[in-house]
């Protein structure tokens, strides 16, 4: 990309789920409406899982997490959105943001419109799009050939699955496809490999759009070891191979990682090694350091 910088780009798209995507989106918040996040919607744990079991619908947890991290103007609305009920009653552990999104869902508001209403309320300028507006779960075929249903159970696998699937097969949200078609830069990661990043790669129309797009694609590696034993057993090059198998060609141009990460077998990709740890939580990326690393990466890309 020559001497281009992040601020010179008109359409940047970040892919992932929950904490990782929220971190990237908040680090790139200065891009405003030029930034789009495509968010995984297969979560079935915690407050989100309880709401889905009781009421159905798409998983709102990762979307809410991203919105929380992008709030730059604290307000009564943002305090409400982040509120989590305590105690021992039926609402204990539920996040009010999840319930607000679910309430809009019940009012037959299209999921994307519900997100845009909340974005406007929270004064979040960047766009957030659910990967699909149809309820969907993650399913794996484990190393012994058994079906493992749901994100929570997939995260507990000890060996990488033979196969990952979406159940049922769903279509990508049209606006997510449009965002990929317009993207001048695509960023994937950090995040839980099998449950935050890979669900997006299980959407055939989405991977086809990524394959067709010629813009640079950057992979941001995690800082800490994954809690999922199966994901933790994969090397960086193995993870990239799994993603690219789904896309259908060599697609990741650059990798941003910490200095200690093994980057063997990555071929002629650009590798940018930087100290990226946040001082308060070492396994989270420092927003300022990550922004600097991404700017450096973009300047070094051909």
Secondary structure, DSSP 8 states (H G I E B T S, - for coil): -TT--GGG-S-EEEEE-HHHHHHHHHHTGGGGGGEEEEE-----SHHHHHHHHHH-S---HHHHHHHHHH--S--HHHHHHH-B--SSSTTTT-BHHHHHHHHHHHTT--HHHHHHHHHHHHT--SEEEES-SS--EEEEE-TTS-EEESHHHHHT-SS--SEEEEES-----HHHHHHHHH-SEEEE-SS-IIIIIHHHHT-HHHHHHHHH--SEEEEE--SS--SSHHHHTS-HHHHHHHHHHHHTS----EEEE-TTS--TT-TT-EEEE---B-SSSTTSB-HHHHHHHHHHHHHH--
